[in-house]
Amino acid sequence: MSPRTRYWLMKSEPDAFSIDDLERVGTEPWNGVRNYQARNFMRDGMKVGDGVLFYHSNTKVPGIVGIAKVASEAYPDETQFDPRSDYHDPKATREQPRWFLVDVSFERKLGRTIPLDEIKQHADELGEGFPLVARGNRLSVFPVTAAQWKLLLSLEKR
């Protein structure tokens, strides 16, 4: 019996790393996450094969643009150890890393972007506290239920 697939939404600014970039490279370490809750989701929750909704944030039309898969177990984010990196953490050591990441692999681009404005119209169906539509939520990585995954992907065809 295989373990149950989990689902996630992962945000990236397209100028930094877009769905086109992921398509080009195939698989990429999801580095630079510096929020403890998001880190814990990657470190403790994600398993190889989990589904990922790829979301473009901080852009003219933010929204879900593609699907990816978790391609590795969590491991230390190398950028925390590099003093030249924007993501350097002077308190992190190789013996006690603070930041972890997973590799993410490209599955497909959506036929169209599912814009945040449209997602907000389904807030009731997505359930109270869905992080993407919750006020003040800045999480870049968070879990999505199977029902939310199905609902969000159904919007692609509309």
C-alpha positions as CSV (number, residue, x, y, z in Angstrom):
1,M,0.0,0.0,0.0
2,S,1.5,3.3,-1.0
3,P,1.4,6.3,1.3
4,R,-1.2,8.9,0.6
5,T,-0.1,11.7,-1.7
6,R,0.0,15.1,-0.2
7,Y,-0.5,18.4,-2.0
8,W,1.2,21.8,-1.5
9,L,1.2,25.3,-3.0
10,M,4.6,26.9,-3.5
11,K,5.1,30.5,-4.4
12,S,7.9,32.0,-6.4
13,E,8.4,35.4,-7.9
14,P,8.7,34.9,-11.7
15,D,11.7,37.3,-12.0
16,A,13.5,35.1,-9.5
17,F,12.3,31.6,-10.6
18,S,9.4,31.0,-12.9
19,I,7.5,28.0,-14.2
20,D,9.4,28.5,-17.5
21,D,12.6,28.2,-15.5
22,L,11.5,25.0,-13.9
23,E,10.4,23.6,-17.3
24,R,13.8,24.4,-18.7
25,V,15.9,22.9,-15.8
26,G,13.5,20.0,-15.0
27,T,14.3,19.8,-11.3
28,E,15.4,22.5,-9.0
29,P,16.2,22.9,-5.2
30,W,13.5,25.1,-3.7
31,N,16.0,27.3,-1.8
32,G,15.8,30.6,0.0
33,V,12.8,29.9,2.2
34,R,13.4,31.8,5.5
35,N,10.1,31.3,7.3
36,Y,10.1,28.6,10.0
37,Q,6.5,27.4,9.3
38,A,7.3,27.0,5.6
39,R,10.6,25.3,6.4
40,N,8.8,22.9,8.7
41,F,6.3,22.0,5.9
42,M,9.2,21.2,3.6
43,R,11.3,19.4,6.2
44,D,8.6,17.5,8.1
45,G,5.7,17.2,5.7
46,M,6.8,16.8,2.1
47,K,7.4,13.4,0.6
48,V,8.8,12.5,-2.8
49,G,5.9,12.4,-5.3
50,D,3.7,14.9,-3.5
51,G,1.9,17.3,-5.9
52,V,2.8,21.0,-6.0
53,L,0.7,23.9,-7.3
54,F,3.3,26.4,-8.7
55,Y,2.2,29.9,-7.9
56,H,3.6,33.2,-9.3
57,S,3.6,35.9,-6.7
58,N,4.5,39.6,-6.7
59,T,3.7,39.9,-10.4
60,K,1.0,41.8,-12.4
61,V,-1.4,38.8,-12.4
62,P,-0.5,36.6,-9.4
63,G,-1.8,33.1,-9.7
64,I,-1.3,29.3,-10.2
65,V,0.6,28.7,-13.4
66,G,1.7,25.1,-13.2
67,I,2.1,21.7,-11.5
68,A,5.2,20.2,-10.1
69,K,6.2,17.3,-7.9
70,V,8.3,17.0,-4.8
71,A,11.4,15.2,-6.1
72,S,13.5,14.7,-3.0
73,E,13.4,14.3,0.7
74,A,14.3,17.5,2.6
75,Y,18.0,18.4,3.0
76,P,19.9,21.4,4.2
77,D,19.7,24.6,2.0
78,E,23.3,25.3,1.0
79,T,22.5,29.0,0.6
80,Q,22.4,29.4,4.4
81,F,26.2,28.6,4.6
82,D,27.3,31.0,1.8
83,P,28.2,34.5,3.1
84,R,27.7,35.9,-0.5
85,S,24.1,34.6,-0.7
86,D,21.1,36.8,0.0
87,Y,19.9,33.8,2.1
88,H,23.0,33.4,4.2
89,D,22.3,32.8,7.9
90,P,25.3,33.4,10.1
91,K,23.8,31.3,12.9
92,A,23.5,28.2,10.7
93,T,26.3,25.6,10.8
94,R,26.7,22.4,8.9
95,E,26.4,20.5,12.2
96,Q,23.2,22.4,13.0
97,P,21.6,23.7,9.8
98,R,18.5,25.9,10.3
99,W,17.1,25.8,6.8
100,F,15.9,22.9,4.7
101,L,14.6,22.5,1.2
102,V,13.3,19.9,-1.2
103,D,13.9,19.5,-4.9
104,V,10.9,20.2,-7.1
105,S,10.4,18.8,-10.6
106,F,8.3,20.1,-13.5
107,E,5.1,18.4,-14.4
108,R,3.2,20.8,-16.7
109,K,2.2,24.4,-17.2
110,L,-1.5,25.1,-16.9
111,G,-3.5,25.9,-20.0
112,R,-4.0,29.3,-18.4
113,T,-3.0,31.1,-15.2
114,I,-5.6,30.8,-12.5
115,P,-5.5,34.3,-11.1
116,L,-5.6,35.1,-7.4
117,D,-8.7,37.2,-8.0
118,E,-10.5,34.2,-9.4
119,I,-9.3,32.0,-6.5
120,K,-10.7,34.5,-4.0
121,Q,-14.1,34.1,-5.6
122,H,-14.0,30.4,-4.3
123,A,-12.8,31.3,-0.8
124,D,-15.9,29.7,0.8
125,E,-15.4,26.4,-1.1
126,L,-11.7,26.4,-0.2
127,G,-12.5,26.6,3.4
128,E,-11.9,29.1,6.2
129,G,-8.3,30.1,6.6
130,F,-7.1,28.8,3.2
131,P,-3.7,30.6,3.4
132,L,-3.8,32.0,-0.1
133,V,-6.9,34.0,0.6
134,A,-6.4,34.6,4.3
135,R,-5.6,38.2,5.3
136,G,-2.0,38.9,6.1
137,N,-0.8,35.5,5.2
138,R,2.7,35.6,3.6
139,L,3.6,31.9,3.6
140,S,5.4,30.8,0.5
141,V,4.9,27.1,1.1
142,F,1.7,25.5,2.6
143,P,-0.4,22.4,2.4
144,V,-3.4,22.0,0.2
145,T,-6.1,19.4,0.8
146,A,-7.0,16.9,-1.9
147,A,-10.4,18.7,-2.2
148,Q,-8.7,22.1,-2.5
149,W,-6.3,20.7,-5.1
150,K,-9.2,19.3,-7.2
151,L,-11.2,22.6,-6.9
152,L,-8.2,24.8,-7.9
153,L,-7.3,22.6,-10.9
154,S,-10.9,22.6,-12.0
155,L,-10.7,26.4,-12.5
156,E,-8.1,25.8,-15.3
157,K,-10.9,24.6,-17.6
158,R,-13.2,27.6,-17.0
